Amino acid sequence: MRFFLLLLAAASLAGCGMRGPAAYNAAGTIDPEQFMVRSSGPEATGYRIGPADKLRVTVLQVEDLSFPEIVVDASGKLQLPLLGSVQAAGLTPAELSADLQTRLGERYLRNPQVSVSVSEAASQKVIVDGAVTKPGVYVMRGRTTLLQAVAMAEGGTQIADLKKVAVFRTVEGRRMIAVFDLAAIRRGQATDPEILGDDIVVVDTSRLNARYRDILAVLPALAYFTYL
């Protein structure tokens, strides 16, 4: 249900030019739990392929069945030689690899070795909130870094503390947080971390509610993820 609500919010924001307001509680601070995707089980263990994603499919020693780039169509399927229409959306790359191996092994090849990877993930989204010009839900196309994610929201406001940017992430159903110095990243003095699908970026941790500010106050170090 939370995932459905997140997608609904994304669609609503997209319809108004991504100008949706930041999600603040009554005290004027951000509560990331309003955005969290509470997932468990298989859907939380890896990226799920979606429509318009670009995949790399390799069948070992069979060039005619290998594709450096193939696009998942709007219905979530791949059109492949021999196999025809194959469902891809909703599967992880590993699950799709296993499915293709089974299909090819049943009728065409002996012990096929299939590898599937995502070269461009058009269906991933990131929430950028806090002291940014245009908070909202943004689609990531390909590899996206923290600096690029904040740029999608047209950067921090004049009062933003860019030295304290929080990234919330859900891994196998568990929430994690890391804090980065965006000002140092811009100066080339720190590594620009990669942002993953469904991450929540909050510019200026002073905008977080008291619970999360207390957690950040006792973290032993910054710039790496810690379980909440």
C-alpha positions, 0 to 999 in steps of 0.5 A: 500500500505504501508503494502504491501511495508513493507512485500516486504521489509521483504521478500527482507531482509529475502532473503539476510540473514537479512543484508539489510542496515538501511534506512537513508535519505540524511543527514545520519539520520533515518526517521521512516516514511519510515517504518510506516504502515499507517493503519486505520479501522479494520486492525489497531484495533488489531492483525491479525492472520496469517499462522503458528500462534498457537492459543488457542481455548476454547468452554465453557464446551465442551472439545472435541471442545477446543484446548490448541494449534492449528496451522493455516495452510499455507493457513490460515485456521483451521481444526476443528471438526464439522466445518471442514476448517475455515478461520482464517488468516486476522481475529482478535482473537475476530472476529474469536471467533465470527465467530466460535460462529455463526457457532456452534450456527447455527447447533450444540450448543445453545448459545456457548461461544467461546474464541480464543487467540494467544499463539504464533504469528509466523507472526509478524515482527519487524524492528530494525534499527539504530546503530545495527550490522545487521539492518533489518526486523525480525520475532517474534515468541511468546512474544518478549521483547526490549532486545530480538529484539535488540539481533536479530540484533546482538546487538548495535555497538560500537558507539551506545548510548544504553541509548536512544533506541526509539520504534515507534508503530502505534495504531488505525492509530496513531503513538506513541513513547517511549524511553528506556534505554537499558543499564539499562534494561541489568543491571536489573535496568529497565523493559524490555518492550514487543515489538509488531508486526510492531513496529520499534526499533531505537537504538541510538536516535541521528540517528533519523532525526531532527524532531523526535529528537526535539520531544524527547527533550520535552517529559516529561518522558521516558519509556512510549508511547506518541502520536506524 
